[in-house]
C-alpha cells in the first residue's frame, strides 16, 4: 500500500469514528412524548384497577440476573386518587410490601408516594408509555441506600404491560429491573 493510500485510509477511519462519536454524543434520552402516537393508550386508572400479577428480575451492571421475583397487586381508585398494593415474593422466599398512593394531576402528569420512596415519584404519560422518576430507600444487608430510578412502562395490550427501570446512585448505573405485568 502506498503512503498516500495509507493516509487516505487512516483519514477515512478517523472521520468515520469522529462522526460516530459526534452522533452518539448528540443523541438525547427518550421522553414520554416520543410515544404519544403509540397504541393502545395507557390509562393508569383503567390498567391498575383490580388484580394484577407481575414477574420480574433484577440484573446488575454486567447484566447478570441477581434476583427474581413475582408481585401480586391490587389497584383501587376513587376519582383521581388511587392505591396500588404490591406484595413481592422473591426467589429466596423473602417477601416485601409496597403501597403506592397515586394521583392523576391531569395532562398525563402523575405523582406517587410510598413509605420507602423519598419525597414524591413524578410521572409523565403519553401514548402507551409512562416514565416515573423517584428515589427509593433500598435495604441491603444491614444498611439502607437511597437509589434513583428511571422507570419506564409500556402498555402492550389491554392485559400486558412491560416495565424497565434503571437504578443508579450518584449518576452511576447500578442495574436494571425488568417486569412483565399481567392484568387478570
Secondary structure, DSSP 8 states (H G I E B T S, - for coil): --HHHHHHHHHHHHHHHHHHHHHHHH-----GGGGTT-SS---HHHHTSEEEEEEEEEEETTS-EEEEEEEEEEEEEETTEEEEEEEEEETTS-EEEEEEEEEEEETTEEEEE-TTEEEEEEEEEETTEEEEEEEEEEEETTEEEEEEEEEEEEE-SSSEEEEEEEEEETTEEEEEEEEEEEE-
